[in-house]
Amino acid sequence: MKTIIKNAVVVNEGSQQQATLTVEDGIITDIIQSRQQPETPDANIIDASGCYVLPGIIDDHVHFREPGLTDKADMESESRAAAAGGVTTCFDMPNTIPQTTTLEALHEKQSIAAAKCHVNHAFFFGATNSNVALFDSIDPRTVPGIKLFMGSSTGNMLVDDNNQLLQIFSHATMPIMAHCEDTAVINRNMSVAKSRYGEQADISLHPQIRSEEACMKSTMLAVELAERTGARLHIAHITTARELQYIREKHLPNVTTEATVGHLWFCDTDYQRLGALIKVNPAIKTTADREALRQGLTNGDIDVIGTDHAPHLLSQKQGGCFQAASGMPMIQFSLPAMLELTDQGVLDITQLVHLMCHRPATLFNVKQRGFIRKGYKADLVIVKKDSPWKVTPDIIESKCGWSPMVGHTFGWKVQTTLCNGYPVYHQGRVDRSYTGEPVEFDRHP
């Protein structure tokens, strides 16, 4: 079946222009920039009058919690949330049960996703203190990269031994996506906070425990290792102005950065209003840090916008900064939130598409996705401006059933999400019969 998307403003590769798109067998077959309309017998017509068409969003950082943590979330529920938010491709993190630190665990996740995931999918392989030897056995055409926890983490995924870190950086041929927080600094800050405030320390102390110093120290180490070895380093969820300045001054072509929607949207004054709902690691920090991140979207300091979508049950988000779980669900509202920042003048819509679509595709060598080009997969999202809607609990697709965005009114709305040419989401409904494809990466084994 041929699909024709007409009367759209197509945002792609730095431009906005009126165009008609034709899609057949999941592939973009034509981009017609004139007013001429193609022949349409037996075609499915989508009239996108008054709408913008963007490439489907590529989220390089999600936690879909499956296997092993499916009380919080699973691939089916969270990929529904992705589809409803215009996200057509997700890269999932390895801290599940079992952790994705063996080839068997990796293949298990890939099998689960093939049956349940409504959008395109790929899975990071997790580094540990003892699995570097497995790196050469990973097919680089199926995995976005190696995930490295250089700060406090659960299980055996914390790697903070310098010799082991050097081994990981020396042997990884794919991008290393690093969570950079220094464990010793965090533990020291936690001990001081407990002695001063007790076990029920207020959630507002979280950024003092997961401090700027903890981030800066770990990021400096990661960058130094990348400089020494030539490894491709992608720093996840960067949070401070100091880190951005340091990376800018080093100016290494093999080091890139991710900012998350949560860190771009919230700052430390929001703890008073939202409490533990915005508790994440690394912590949401000062207004000045948020401003530096926002400036980084347009001055080249930030390469990619992700979500670090990390659902927990609402019951697990209770308590102070020592009890409440860290992480929040954001994927369903990430694109509307970023589009709202375009209205505020933080960035323009072509820059948004660069950071959420084009750059993730090029950084991870994604094959035939992330751009609106002939011959590419028809991963597309149709969005409409000036269509106010309020976030209410009943529209949340994530299994956890809550969001820090509840009560907020957005002006931009996702109308339709096409994944491989299929309308997996349209006007408020996810088609649960559809499953996405495994992502292919354009690399040699």
VEXDREN-2710 file (C-alpha; in Angstrom, 1 decimal):
% VEXDREN-2710
k/r/px/py/pz
1/MET/0.0/0.0/0.0
2/LYS/1.3/3.4/-0.9
3/THR/0.9/6.3/1.5
4/ILE/1.0/9.9/0.5
5/ILE/1.5/12.7/3.1
6/LYS/0.4/16.0/1.5
7/ASN/0.3/19.7/2.4
8/ALA/3.0/19.3/5.1
9/VAL/5.8/21.6/6.1
10/VAL/8.7/19.1/6.1
11/VAL/11.5/19.9/8.6
12/ASN/14.7/18.2/7.5
13/GLU/18.5/18.9/7.2
14/GLY/18.3/22.5/8.2
15/SER/15.3/23.6/6.2
16/GLN/11.5/23.9/6.3
17/GLN/9.6/23.5/3.1
18/GLN/6.2/22.6/1.8
19/ALA/6.4/19.1/0.3
20/THR/4.5/15.9/-0.4
21/LEU/6.0/12.6/0.7
22/THR/5.3/9.3/-0.8
23/VAL/5.9/6.1/1.1
24/GLU/5.8/2.5/-0.1
25/ASP/6.7/-0.7/1.6
26/GLY/8.0/1.2/4.6
27/ILE/10.4/3.3/2.5
28/ILE/10.3/7.0/1.5
29/THR/10.0/6.8/-2.3
30/ASP/9.6/10.4/-3.2
31/ILE/9.8/14.0/-1.9
32/ILE/7.9/16.3/-4.1
33/GLN/8.6/20.0/-3.4
34/SER/6.4/21.5/-6.1
35/ARG/2.7/22.0/-5.8
36/GLN/2.2/19.1/-8.2
37/GLN/0.4/16.2/-6.6
38/PRO/1.3/12.6/-7.5
39/GLU/-1.2/10.2/-8.9
40/THR/-3.1/8.7/-6.0
41/PRO/-5.0/5.6/-7.1
42/ASP/-5.4/3.2/-4.2
43/ALA/-3.1/5.3/-2.0
44/ASN/-3.6/6.0/1.7
45/ILE/-3.8/9.8/1.9
46/ILE/-2.7/11.7/5.0
47/ASP/-3.6/15.4/4.7
48/ALA/-1.1/17.2/6.9
49/SER/-2.4/20.7/6.3
50/GLY/-1.3/23.0/9.1
51/CYS/1.2/20.4/10.4
52/TYR/4.9/19.8/10.4
53/VAL/6.5/16.5/9.4
54/LEU/9.7/15.6/11.1
55/PRO/11.9/12.5/11.0
56/GLY/10.9/10.1/13.7
57/ILE/12.7/10.9/17.0
58/ILE/15.7/8.7/17.9
59/ASP/16.0/8.4/21.7
60/ASP/19.5/7.2/22.5
61/HIS/18.8/6.6/26.2
62/VAL/15.8/4.7/27.6
63/HIS/15.2/2.2/30.3
64/PHE/12.3/0.0/29.3
65/ARG/12.9/-2.3/32.4
66/GLU/12.5/-5.6/30.7
67/PRO/13.4/-8.3/31.6
68/GLY/13.2/-8.5/35.4
69/LEU/11.7/-5.2/36.4
70/THR/8.4/-5.4/34.7
71/ASP/6.4/-4.2/37.7
72/LYS/7.6/-0.7/36.7
73/ALA/7.5/-0.9/32.9
74/ASP/8.0/-3.3/30.0
75/MET/8.8/-3.1/26.4
76/GLU/5.2/-3.1/25.3
77/SER/4.0/-0.3/27.6
78/GLU/7.0/2.0/27.2
79/SER/7.2/1.6/23.4
80/ARG/3.5/2.6/23.4
81/ALA/4.6/5.8/25.2
82/ALA/7.4/6.3/22.7
83/ALA/5.0/6.0/19.7
84/ALA/2.5/8.4/21.3
85/GLY/5.4/10.9/21.7
86/GLY/6.7/10.7/18.1
87/VAL/9.7/8.5/19.0
88/THR/10.3/5.8/16.4
89/THR/13.6/4.4/17.6
90/CYS/14.9/3.7/21.1
91/PHE/18.2/2.5/22.4
92/ASP/17.7/0.6/25.7
93/MET/20.1/0.5/28.6
94/PRO/21.6/-2.7/30.1
95/ASN/20.7/-2.4/33.8
96/THR/17.8/-4.9/33.8
97/ILE/17.6/-8.3/35.4
98/PRO/19.6/-10.1/34.1
99/GLN/21.9/-7.2/33.2
100/THR/22.8/-7.0/29.5
101/THR/26.4/-7.9/30.1
102/THR/26.5/-11.3/28.4
103/LEU/25.7/-12.3/24.8
104/GLU/22.9/-14.5/26.1
105/ALA/21.2/-11.6/27.9
106/LEU/21.6/-9.4/24.8
107/HIS/20.0/-12.0/22.6
108/GLU/17.1/-12.5/25.1
109/LYS/16.3/-8.7/25.0
110/GLN/16.4/-8.7/21.2
111/SER/13.9/-11.6/21.1
112/ILE/11.6/-9.9/23.6
113/ALA/11.6/-6.7/21.6
114/ALA/10.9/-8.5/18.3
115/ALA/7.6/-9.8/19.8
116/LYS/6.5/-6.8/21.9
117/CYS/8.2/-3.5/21.0
118/HIS/6.0/-1.1/19.0
119/VAL/8.9/1.0/17.7
120/ASN/12.4/0.3/16.3
121/HIS/14.8/-0.9/18.9
122/ALA/18.4/-1.7/19.8
123/PHE/20.2/-2.5/23.1
124/PHE/23.4/-1.3/24.6
125/PHE/25.8/-3.9/25.9
126/GLY/26.9/-3.2/29.5
127/ALA/30.5/-3.0/30.6
128/THR/31.6/-4.6/33.9
129/ASN/34.9/-5.2/35.6
130/SER/35.2/-8.6/33.9
131/ASN/33.6/-8.8/30.5
132/VAL/35.9/-6.8/28.2
133/ALA/36.8/-10.0/26.4
134/LEU/33.2/-10.3/25.1
135/PHE/33.4/-7.0/23.2
136/ASP/34.9/-8.6/20.2
137/SER/32.0/-11.1/20.0
138/ILE/29.3/-8.5/19.7
139/ASP/28.0/-7.9/16.2
140/PRO/28.5/-4.1/15.8
141/ARG/25.7/-4.0/13.2
142/THR/23.1/-4.8/15.9
143/VAL/24.3/-2.8/19.0
144/PRO/24.6/1.0/19.4
145/GLY/27.5/0.9/21.8
146/ILE/28.9/0.0/25.2
147/LYS/27.2/1.5/28.3
148/LEU/29.7/2.3/31.1
149/PHE/28.6/3.3/34.6
150/MET/31.5/5.3/36.1
151/GLY/29.5/6.2/39.2
152/SER/27.2/4.6/41.7
153/SER/25.2/1.8/40.2
154/THR/23.4/-1.3/41.2
155/GLY/24.8/-4.8/40.9
156/ASN/28.2/-5.3/39.3
157/MET/27.9/-2.6/36.6
158/LEU/29.9/0.0/38.5
159/VAL/33.4/0.3/36.9
160/ASP/35.6/2.7/38.8
161/ASP/39.0/0.8/38.8
162/ASN/41.3/2.8/36.6
163/ASN/43.0/-0.2/35.1
164/GLN/39.7/-1.8/34.1
165/LEU/38.5/1.6/32.7
166/LEU/41.6/1.8/30.5
167/GLN/40.9/-1.8/29.3
168/ILE/37.4/-0.8/28.3
169/PHE/38.4/2.3/26.5
170/SER/41.2/0.5/24.7
171/HIS/39.1/-2.4/23.5
172/ALA/35.8/-0.8/22.6
173/THR/35.4/-0.3/18.9
174/MET/31.8/1.0/19.2
175/PRO/30.8/4.2/21.0
176/ILE/31.1/4.1/24.8
177/MET/28.2/5.9/26.4
178/ALA/29.3/6.8/29.9
179/HIS/27.4/7.7/33.1
180/CYS/29.9/10.0/34.7
181/GLU/29.6/10.5/38.5
182/ASP/32.4/9.9/41.0
183/THR/31.4/7.3/43.6
184/ALA/33.8/8.4/46.3
185/VAL/32.6/12.0/46.1
186/ILE/29.0/10.9/46.2
187/ASN/29.6/8.7/49.3
188/ARG/31.4/11.5/51.1
189/ASN/28.6/13.9/50.4
190/MET/26.0/11.4/51.5
191/SER/27.8/10.8/54.8
192/VAL/27.9/14.5/55.5
193/ALA/24.2/14.9/54.6
194/LYS/23.2/12.0/56.9
195/SER/25.2/13.4/59.8
196/ARG/23.6/16.8/59.4
197/TYR/20.0/16.0/58.4
198/GLY/19.4/12.4/59.3
199/GLU/18.0/9.6/57.2
200/GLN/15.0/11.7/56.1
201/ALA/17.0/14.4/54.4
202/ASP/14.9/16.5/52.1
203/ILE/14.9/15.8/48.4
204/SER/16.2/19.2/47.7
205/LEU/19.6/18.0/49.0
206/HIS/19.9/15.5/46.1
207/PRO/22.0/17.9/43.9
208/GLN/24.3/18.5/46.8
209/ILE/25.0/14.8/47.2
210/ARG/25.1/14.0/43.4
211/SER/27.1/17.2/43.1
212/GLU/28.8/19.2/40.4
213/GLU/32.2/18.0/41.8
214/ALA/31.1/14.3/41.4
215/CYS/30.1/14.9/37.8
216/MET/33.1/17.0/36.9
217/LYS/35.7/14.6/38.4
218/SER/34.2/11.6/36.6
219/THR/33.7/13.4/33.3
220/MET/37.3/14.6/33.3
221/LEU/38.5/11.1/33.8
222/ALA/36.4/9.8/31.0
223/VAL/37.5/12.5/28.6
224/GLU/41.2/11.9/29.5
225/LEU/40.8/8.2/28.8
226/ALA/39.1/9.0/25.4
227/GLU/42.0/11.3/24.6
228/ARG/44.6/8.7/25.6
229/THR/43.0/5.8/23.7
230/GLY/41.1/7.4/20.8
231/ALA/37.9/5.7/21.9
232/ARG/34.5/7.2/20.9
233/LEU/33.1/8.6/24.1
234/HIS/29.5/9.8/24.4
235/ILE/28.8/11.4/27.8
236/ALA/25.3/10.6/28.9
237/HIS/22.9/13.1/30.6
238/ILE/25.4/15.9/31.2
239/THR/24.3/18.4/33.8
240/THR/26.7/21.1/34.6
241/ALA/28.1/24.3/33.0
242/ARG/31.6/23.3/34.2
243/GLU/31.5/20.0/32.3
244/LEU/30.5/21.7/29.1
245/GLN/33.2/24.3/29.5
246/TYR/35.8/21.6/30.1
247/ILE/34.7/19.5/27.1
248/ARG/34.6/22.7/24.9
249/GLU/38.1/23.6/25.8
250/LYS/39.4/20.0/25.2
251/HIS/37.7/20.1/21.8
252/LEU/38.2/16.4/21.0
253/PRO/36.5/15.1/17.9
254/ASN/35.9/11.7/19.5
255/VAL/33.9/13.1/22.5
256/THR/30.2/13.9/22.3
257/THR/27.5/14.9/24.8
258/GLU/23.9/14.1/25.5
259/ALA/21.5/16.4/27.4
260/THR/18.2/15.0/28.6
261/VAL/14.8/16.7/28.3
262/GLY/14.4/16.6/32.1
263/HIS/17.6/18.5/32.7
264/LEU/16.7/21.0/30.0
265/TRP/13.2/21.5/31.4
266/PHE/13.6/21.5/35.2
267/CYS/16.0/23.1/37.6
268/ASP/16.6/22.9/41.4
269/THR/13.8/25.3/42.2
270/ASP/11.3/22.7/40.9
271/TYR/12.1/20.4/43.8
272/GLN/9.7/22.5/46.0
273/ARG/6.9/21.8/43.6
274/LEU/7.6/18.3/42.4
275/GLY/9.8/16.7/45.1
276/ALA/11.1/13.2/44.3
277/LEU/9.2/13.1/41.0
278/ILE/12.2/14.9/39.4
279/LYS/14.8/12.9/41.4
280/VAL/17.2/11.5/38.8
281/ASN/20.9/10.6/38.6
282/PRO/22.8/12.8/37.9
283/ALA/20.7/15.3/39.8
284/ILE/18.8/18.2/38.2
285/LYS/21.0/21.1/39.2
286/THR/20.9/24.9/39.2
287/THR/19.1/27.4/37.0
288/ALA/22.5/28.5/35.7
289/ASP/23.4/24.9/34.8
290/ARG/20.1/24.5/33.0
291/GLU/20.8/27.7/31.1
292/ALA/24.2/26.5/30.0
293/LEU/22.6/23.2/28.8
294/ARG/20.0/25.2/26.8
295/GLN/22.7/27.4/25.3
296/GLY/24.6/24.2/24.4
297/LEU/21.8/23.2/22.1
298/THR/22.7/26.0/19.7
299/ASN/26.4/26.7/20.4
300/GLY/27.6/23.2/19.6
301/ASP/28.2/22.0/23.2
302/ILE/25.4/19.5/23.1
303/ASP/25.2/16.8/20.4
304/VAL/22.1/14.8/21.2
305/ILE/18.9/15.2/23.2
306/GLY/17.7/12.0/24.9
307/THR/15.3/11.3/27.7
308/ASP/16.9/8.8/30.1
309/HIS/13.3/7.6/30.3
310/ALA/13.3/5.6/33.6
311/PRO/10.0/4.6/35.1
312/HIS/9.4/3.6/38.7
313/LEU/6.2/2.9/40.5
314/LEU/4.9/6.0/42.2
315/SER/5.3/4.1/45.6
316/GLN/9.0/3.9/44.9
317/LYS/9.3/7.6/44.4
318/GLN/8.3/8.4/48.0
319/GLY/10.6/9.6/50.8
320/GLY/13.6/11.9/51.0
321/CYS/16.8/11.9/49.0
322/PHE/18.0/8.6/50.5
323/GLN/14.8/6.7/50.0
324/ALA/13.1/7.8/46.8
325/ALA/14.1/6.0/43.6
326/SER/15.9/8.0/41.0
327/GLY/14.5/8.2/37.5
328/MET/11.4/9.5/35.7
329/PRO/9.3/8.7/32.7
330/MET/9.6/11.3/30.0
331/ILE/9.5/9.7/26.5
332/GLN/5.8/10.4/25.8
333/PHE/6.2/14.1/26.4
334/SER/9.8/14.7/25.2
335/LEU/9.0/16.0/21.7
336/PRO/6.1/18.3/22.9
337/ALA/8.4/19.6/25.7
338/MET/11.3/20.4/23.2
339/LEU/8.9/22.0/20.8
340/GLU/7.7/24.2/23.6
341/LEU/11.3/25.3/24.0
342/THR/11.3/26.3/20.3
343/ASP/8.4/28.6/21.1
344/GLN/10.4/30.1/23.9
345/GLY/13.3/30.8/21.6
346/VAL/15.7/28.3/23.2
347/LEU/16.3/26.7/19.8
348/ASP/14.6/26.5/16.5
349/ILE/12.8/23.5/15.0
350/THR/15.5/22.7/12.6
351/GLN/18.0/22.6/15.4
352/LEU/15.6/20.3/17.4
353/VAL/15.5/17.9/14.4
354/HIS/19.3/18.0/14.2
355/LEU/19.7/17.1/17.9
356/MET/16.8/14.6/18.2
357/CYS/17.0/12.9/14.8
358/HIS/20.0/13.6/12.5
359/ARG/22.8/13.7/15.1
360/PRO/21.8/10.4/16.9
361/ALA/21.7/8.7/13.6
362/THR/25.1/9.9/12.5
363/LEU/26.8/9.5/15.9
364/PHE/25.7/5.9/16.2
365/ASN/25.9/5.1/12.4
366/VAL/22.2/4.2/12.2
367/LYS/21.4/2.8/8.8
368/GLN/18.7/4.5/6.8
369/ARG/17.0/6.3/9.6
370/GLY/17.0/9.8/11.2
371/PHE/16.5/11.8/7.9
372/ILE/13.7/12.4/5.4
373/ARG/15.5/11.1/2.3
374/LYS/14.5/8.9/-0.6
375/GLY/15.4/5.3/0.1
376/TYR/15.3/5.8/3.9
377/LYS/12.9/4.1/6.3
378/ALA/9.7/6.1/6.6
379/ASP/10.1/6.9/10.3
380/LEU/8.1/10.1/10.5
381/VAL/6.1/12.2/13.0
382/ILE/3.4/14.7/12.2
383/VAL/3.0/17.5/14.8
384/LYS/0.6/20.4/15.0
385/LYS/1.2/23.7/16.6
386/ASP/-1.4/25.8/18.5
387/SER/-3.3/22.7/19.6
388/PRO/-3.4/23.0/23.3
389/TRP/-3.8/19.8/25.4
390/LYS/-3.3/19.1/29.1
391/VAL/-1.3/16.1/30.5
392/THR/-3.7/14.1/32.6
393/PRO/-3.0/10.6/34.2
394/ASP/-5.5/8.9/31.9
395/ILE/-3.5/9.6/28.8
396/ILE/-0.2/8.3/30.1
397/GLU/0.9/5.1/28.2
398/SER/3.8/4.2/30.6
399/LYS/2.9/1.4/32.9
400/CYS/3.9/3.4/36.0
401/GLY/1.0/5.7/35.3
402/TRP/2.5/9.0/36.4
403/SER/4.7/11.8/35.0
404/PRO/6.2/15.0/36.3
405/MET/4.4/16.7/33.4
406/VAL/0.9/16.0/34.8
407/GLY/-1.1/19.3/34.8
408/HIS/1.1/21.0/32.2
409/THR/-0.6/22.3/29.0
410/PHE/1.4/21.8/25.8
411/GLY/0.8/23.8/22.7
412/TRP/2.2/21.3/20.3
413/LYS/0.6/17.9/19.7
414/VAL/1.8/14.7/18.1
415/GLN/-0.9/13.8/15.5
416/THR/0.6/10.8/13.8
417/THR/3.7/8.6/14.2
418/LEU/4.7/6.5/11.3
419/CYS/7.2/3.7/12.1
420/ASN/8.6/2.1/8.9
421/GLY/5.7/3.7/7.1
422/TYR/3.1/2.2/9.4
423/PRO/0.8/4.6/11.5
424/VAL/1.6/3.1/14.8
425/TYR/0.1/6.1/16.5
426/HIS/-2.7/8.3/15.1
427/GLN/-4.9/10.8/16.9
428/GLY/-4.7/9.5/20.4
429/ARG/-4.5/5.8/19.7
430/VAL/-1.5/3.4/19.6
431/ASP/-1.9/0.4/17.3
432/ARG/-0.8/-2.4/19.6
433/SER/-0.8/-4.9/16.7
434/TYR/2.4/-3.4/15.2
435/THR/5.9/-4.2/16.2
436/GLY/9.0/-2.2/15.1
437/GLU/12.2/-3.4/13.6
438/PRO/15.6/-4.0/15.0
439/VAL/17.9/-1.1/14.2
440/GLU/20.8/-1.8/11.9
441/PHE/24.1/0.1/12.3
442/ASP/26.3/0.8/9.3
443/ARG/29.5/-0.8/10.7
444/HIS/31.7/-3.6/9.6
445/PRO/31.8/-6.7/11.9
END
